[in-house]
Amino acid sequence: MIVRWWITALQLTELFVSSLVHLAYGFYIFSTAVSGDLSQALSDCFYKNNLDDNLKSEDSKENVTSEKDLPPIVLVHGIFGFGKGRLGALSYFAGAEKKDDRVLVPDLGSLTSIYDRARELFYYLKGGQVDYGEEHSKACGHSQFGRIYEQGHYPEWDEDHPIHFVGHSAGAQVVRVLQQMLADKAFKGYENTCENWVLSITALSGAFNGTTRTYFDGMNPEDGKSLRPVSLLQLCRIGVIIYDWFDIPWLKNYYNFGFDHFNLSWRKIGIWGLIDCLLGNAGPFTSGDWILPDLTLQGSIKLNSHLHTFPNTFYFSYATKRTSKVMGLTVPSGILGIHPLLFIRILQMSLWRHPPDVPPPYKGYRDEDWWDNDGALNTISMTHPRFPVEHPSQLVVKDSDCQPLQPGIWYYKIVEGDHILFIVNRERAGVQFDLIYDSIFERCRKHAFRKNPMMPNHII
């Protein structure tokens, strides 16, 4: 009895500390964005130079002319992420988008399901009103149609004008689902789509095979869908529902979780609708149409079961790791280099044990395969799609390992770093930030056109 009380006390303490750290980090990001916008507004007010603006305008015209034939590079954010236009001038990719003149940074739902985000990404590029599909919308209890893009960000997108995609975390899986949708001709009114609309996919800490962190945060390992009654994700669920219910326009313009198609606003569901959502009788968290079920091991295996690696697309993956082996044990590799937001989870994930009374998620499962991690994802999950079927892959240790780069193979590198080392705060990654992104952008440009994929001096 005493032992049980101690375990409960430790769990509640861990929940309190984790909640406090996540809340503090969220407030830090929000306040950083606000202060940055205020500083920029004051600077524009007092020091604006019309001559500089004119010069920039002329430069931009020259860039458009010289770069117009190159395919764009689309950066896709992960969970709790944001695109250009959200959180003011703050950049999810820490300014990496400035490294090339043809970069797009779409703003997708930060907590919506991978399926919904893939649909949003398509219409962001092609234009028109987001169509989530009639069957899916009815099954998940939300509106079939969403945001309207009066003008697509790359309306000429097709097989002759393919795109490079770079996805961080869940963003990488979003792109894979989008490519499969293109191959399946899943967009009404677009019968000519195919997998070759995607020229390359680069994953930075990509969530291909799920993560054991979902279980520490509150997902039930028994089914990979439901939430434990007392957990970090339950607190998140309540906070998101209330945030969307209040529906404060300026606040949601600044940051949006992406659930507008669920119509959670007080204007539409009233007080009783709010109570219904909080009790778990309605909304995305009840239907399972949100991001976390897609990131469990069970959810990822289900998703991967119909996703293909295509023979004409280039694939590259950076898998991050912040653990090391000490006397046969997997432990966090240092303390100072790990973000406070992730340290507890790195430790927990390195000690993960699958519940003995729950069937393993796949044949041949071993706990130790999932111990190396970056605080959000297990390293085994980030290298390439593995479960339920392993896709063609090749570990890259030195540059010559993938020269020339071949399509249809997942080349992957193991990088020392936590899950948010290469986003939001450029200073944390230091010189490694530029090395990673320069490699990604240069590789995309050396494979600019599928008709001539083999170029000399490929960079890793």
Protein Blocks (a to p, Z undefined) as FASTA:
>chain_A
ZZmmmmmmmmmmmmmmmmmmmmmmmmmmmmmmmmmmmmmmmmmmmmccfklmmmmmmmmm
mmmmmmmmpccddddddehiacehiahjacfkgommmmpcbbcdddddfkbcfklmmmmm
mmmmngpjddebjklmmmnopafbdcddfbafblmgcfklccddddehjlmmmmmmmmmm
mmnopaghiakbcfklpmbdcdehiafkopfklmmnopafklomaccfbdfklmmmmmmm
mmmmnopaklmmmpcghlmmnopafklnommlmmmmmnopgcjklnopafklmmmmklmm
mmmmmcccdfkbccddddddfbdceehiacdedjklpcfklmmmmmmmmmgccdfkbccf
behiafklmmpcghjacfklmmpcfbfbdcdddddfbfklmcccdehiacdddddddfkl
mgojlmlnmmmlmmmmmmmmmmmmmmmbfklmbcghiaZZ
